[in-house]
Amino acid sequence: MFINIYFVNEVGENDNMNLWNINPGIKLFRTKQDVMLEKARLAKTPSPMLPSELTKTQAKILQAAIERGEVVGGSFAQKALFPSARKFQDIDIISKNPRETAEYLRKKIRIPTRAEMGRHGKYTIKHAASGKVIADVVPSMYYEKYIKQYGGIPTADVSGVKVLREDVLFREKLGAAKYGNPKIRSKILGDIKFLSEP
């Protein structure tokens, strides 16, 4: 099989790309975004502190996470480690048993909610009336590489709440920017830029 490599300096009006044509029907694009992600390094120093804008419901979710020994990730972990980070919308819990944890959270917060099982075993807890997402409970199996490498998910303690350690959070953001939900990619890229600046 022959591999032909074509370099295209300008594609469209906005972006420069290199195009690799590996075989008929398969094309790989390397954009400026790809180059940025490859060069991105965690540069910000954590200043751990629980966000001051916690609602009563969010405080109950965090208390439930503490009681169950669960790890908190996502934008809440970022905000807890870096107080100047963007505001978080919901709380992401990493759990060995997402279904049990979702039910435990629903009992603790004591407001009408519903839990929906999504793709890949993730449970989303929503306010029953508004449909607003309150929390996501994600299976810990997606963090298996860290469990194998470190013997557990690496965490930082922020006022008793176990949050993803900053280097792991950063690596997860890089992965989400490459392979995650396209609807939230711009937010993730903003997070990576924020974390890459001292």
C-alpha positions in Angstrom: 0.0 0.0 0.0 1.3 3.5 -0.8 0.9 6.4 1.5 0.6 9.8 -0.2 1.1 12.9 2.0 -0.2 16.2 0.7 0.5 19.5 2.4 -2.2 22.1 2.0 -1.3 25.5 3.3 -4.8 27.1 3.2 -8.1 25.4 3.6 -11.0 27.8 3.5 -10.4 31.3 4.7 -9.8 30.9 8.4 -7.5 28.0 9.1 -4.2 26.4 7.9 -4.2 22.6 7.8 -1.9 19.8 6.8 -3.8 16.9 5.1 -2.5 13.4 5.1 -4.2 11.1 2.6 -3.3 7.6 3.9 -5.5 5.6 1.6 -8.6 6.2 -0.5 -11.5 7.2 1.7 -9.5 8.0 4.8 -8.3 11.6 5.5 -6.7 12.9 8.7 -6.7 16.6 9.3 -4.3 18.4 11.7 -5.6 21.8 12.6 -4.2 24.7 14.6 -6.4 23.4 17.4 -4.6 20.0 17.3 -1.2 21.8 17.4 -2.4 23.9 20.4 -3.5 20.8 22.2 -0.2 19.0 21.6 1.7 22.0 23.0 -0.6 22.7 26.0 1.0 22.3 29.4 -0.5 22.8 32.8 1.0 26.1 34.1 -1.4 27.4 36.7 -0.7 26.8 40.4 -3.7 25.7 42.5 -5.1 27.8 45.3 -7.7 25.3 46.7 -10.9 26.7 48.1 -14.5 25.7 48.0 -16.5 28.1 45.7 -18.4 30.7 47.7 -21.4 30.6 45.4 -22.6 27.1 46.5 -26.3 26.6 46.7 -27.9 24.5 49.5 -28.4 21.7 47.0 -24.8 21.8 45.8 -23.6 21.7 49.4 -25.8 18.6 50.0 -24.3 16.9 46.9 -20.8 17.6 48.1 -21.7 16.3 51.6 -23.0 13.1 50.0 -19.8 12.7 48.0 -17.8 13.0 51.2 -20.0 10.5 53.0 -19.6 8.0 50.1 -15.9 8.6 49.6 -16.5 9.7 46.0 -14.3 12.0 43.8 -15.6 15.2 42.3 -14.4 16.2 38.8 -15.4 18.5 36.0 -15.8 22.2 36.2 -16.5 22.1 39.9 -13.0 20.5 40.6 -11.5 23.2 38.4 -13.2 26.0 40.3 -12.3 24.4 43.7 -8.6 24.2 42.7 -8.5 27.5 40.8 -10.9 30.1 42.2 -10.6 32.4 39.2 -11.8 29.6 36.8 -15.2 29.9 35.0 -18.3 29.3 37.0 -19.5 25.7 37.2 -23.0 24.6 36.3 -23.4 21.2 37.9 -21.3 18.8 39.9 -19.7 15.7 38.4 -19.2 12.8 40.7 -16.9 9.9 39.8 -18.3 6.7 41.3 -17.6 2.9 41.4 -21.4 2.4 41.5 -23.1 5.3 39.7 -26.6 4.0 40.1 -26.3 3.7 43.9 -24.6 7.0 44.1 -27.3 8.7 42.0 -30.0 7.3 44.3 -28.1 8.4 47.4 -27.7 11.9 46.0 -31.4 12.1 45.2 -32.3 11.1 48.8 -29.8 13.6 50.3 -30.9 16.7 48.4 -34.6 16.2 49.2 -36.1 18.1 46.2 -38.1 16.5 43.4 -35.5 15.1 40.9 -35.2 12.4 38.3 -32.2 10.3 37.4 -31.6 9.4 33.8 -29.1 6.8 32.7 -27.2 8.1 29.8 -24.5 6.7 27.5 -21.7 4.6 28.9 -23.4 4.1 32.3 -23.5 7.8 33.3 -26.4 9.0 35.5 -27.7 12.6 35.1 -29.7 14.0 38.0 -32.2 16.7 36.9 -34.5 19.0 38.8 -38.0 17.4 38.2 -39.8 20.7 37.3 -37.2 22.7 35.4 -35.2 19.8 33.9 -32.0 21.6 34.9 -29.0 19.3 35.4 -27.9 19.2 39.1 -25.3 16.5 38.9 -23.7 13.9 36.7 -22.5 10.6 38.2 -19.8 9.1 36.0 -18.4 5.5 36.3 -14.9 5.3 37.7 -14.0 2.8 35.0 -13.2 5.7 32.7 -10.4 6.6 35.1 -9.0 3.1 35.1 -5.6 4.2 33.6 -5.0 6.4 36.7 -6.2 3.7 39.1 -3.6 1.3 37.5 -0.9 3.9 37.5 -1.4 5.4 40.9 -3.4 2.7 42.8 -6.5 5.0 42.8 -7.8 8.2 41.3 -5.3 11.0 42.2 -7.1 13.7 44.2 -6.6 16.9 46.1 -8.4 17.6 49.3 -10.4 20.9 49.3 -12.1 21.4 52.7 -12.8 17.6 53.0 -14.0 17.2 49.4 -11.9 14.9 47.2 -11.5 16.6 43.8 -9.5 15.4 40.8 -5.9 16.4 41.1 -5.0 19.3 38.8 -2.7 17.3 36.5 -5.3 14.6 36.0 -8.0 17.2 35.5 -5.9 18.8 32.8 -5.2 15.5 31.0 -9.0 14.8 31.1 -9.7 18.2 29.6 -7.2 17.5 26.8 -9.0 14.2 26.1 -12.4 15.9 26.1 -11.2 18.5 23.7 -10.1 15.9 21.2 -12.8 13.2 21.6 -15.5 14.6 23.8 -18.9 16.1 23.1 -18.6 18.7 20.3 -21.3 20.8 22.0 -19.1 21.7 24.9 -15.8 21.8 23.1 -15.5 25.6 23.1 -15.8 25.6 26.9 -13.2 22.9 27.2 -10.8 24.7 25.0 -11.3 27.8 27.1 -10.5 25.7 30.2 -7.3 24.4 28.6 -6.2 27.9 27.7 -7.0 29.1 31.2 -5.0 26.2 32.8 -2.1 26.7 30.4 -1.5 30.3 31.5 0.6 30.9 34.7 
